[in-house]
Amino acid sequence: MKYFLPASPAAQDFGEYKKFGQRVFRECKTLAKGLRGLQVFHINSTAAGGGVAELLKSQIPLEKNLGLNSRWLALQEPKKFFFITKQIHNLLQGQKGLLSEPEKKYYLDQLAKPGRELRRLLDKIPGKPVVVLHDPQVLPLMEYLPPAAGIAVRLHIDLSTANLSALKFLRPFLEKADKVIISHELFRPDWLDRKKTAVSYPAINPFAPKNRELSLRRTAKYFKLFNIDLSRPLIAQISRFDPWKDPEGVIQSYYLAKKEIPKLQLVLEGAMEAKDDPQAQGIYQQLKMEYQNDPDLHLHGEKTLAGPAYQTWVNALQSRSGVIIQKSLREGFGLTVAEAMWKGKAVIGGDALGIKAQIKNGRSGYIVSSPAECAKRIVQLEKNPQLAKKLGQAGRLTVKNNFLFNRLILDFLKIYNELA
């Protein structure tokens, strides 16, 4: 295909999830039996980097293992297109401003050729396919889908304080969809029919290299590579360099906490492999220049590791840090929050709806709304390992019961059954 990159993630066995819940497992198998052979197309803007790609790496093979004919197509577009869609993303998360008429026209016009290519592909598909469009980058493609297609829109972003002009621009597409899937009830616009929306939290794959238990010996080499001293306190945030992830606020929290814990180290890990986020490079370079003289502040933006090695490094960083931070100002859902909780780590999250759906404040982690509050919790957890362990254990149980892929697959099978 010219305008899409077909992605083929490694096979996975849904049978491995049986141990995480017999009822969910049986329900999935029953629903999947009735959907065997269903043609499902997941379409997003990148096959590498970011939460959507991370989700589809597991969702596609698990659906295929259950007998669905699921495929993943990643949109191929020039940088200018992704600068505009990043602006749409920021507006939908509450940024002030307007999308200009030329920007709107470019965004819509750029999707015409991919749309026609997608239509030619789907016209060859027998029966009624289901198409899942992930996030605004690919939303207007629905204008090119055949009438028989079942259309689901999966929005992964926080719409609770959306810029109304941007939401108005996208409203016709959302209203045309058969189903709109969001991560929180409060992300549903008032004008969107409640009956055509579904709330489904993202999930993590406990069998992925990123989430398996690692030996201390295996992880030590990565810390040595990045000159991180494991004999000293270590905290980390693993996420893109994005203003909504508040990396500057995390750094401020670190410096406040360092007044009480002088040997404290901070890692901000956000390797930039997602081509649909051109803003990240500028934020990273600005922070790198500003804090280059602090040897205890490790900013990782250039990707020095690839593939399984990078996954292992993220696993090691989450596993060996005393505290994991995700101080987002807006968040649809924090995959790195769930990953850290699964590893039994104490997590400090920002006061964002998607994170508050994961962390019960004071019971399975902490929710904070300022650098000072974040610093206070860092010091508290670093000086009280038993408290950190207690919160971590509660967090792991939360993930086991709510945020593993068996539950996500069940959510989507129910939606496919409705659309097909």
Secondary structure, DSSP 8 states (H G I E B T S, - for coil): --SEEEE------GGGGGGG-HHHHHHHHHHHHHTTT-EEEEEES-SSSSHHHHHHHHHHHHHHHTT-EEEEEEE---HHHHHHHHHHHHHHTT------HHHHHHHHHHTHHHHHHHHHHHHTS-S--EEEEESGGGGGGGGGS-TT-EEEEE--S--TT--HHHHHHHHHHHHHSSEEEESSGGGS-TTS-GGGEEE----B-TTSTTTS---HHHHHHHHHHTT--TTS-EEEEES-S-GGG-HHHHHHHHHHHHTT-TT-EEEEE-----TT-THHHHHHHHHHHHTTT-TTEEEE-S--S-HHHHHHHHHHHHHH-SEEEE--SS-S--HHHHHHHHTT-EEEEES-HHHHTT--BTTTBEEESSHHHHHHHHHHHHH-HHHHHHHHHHHHHHHHHHSBHHHHHHHHHHHHHHH-
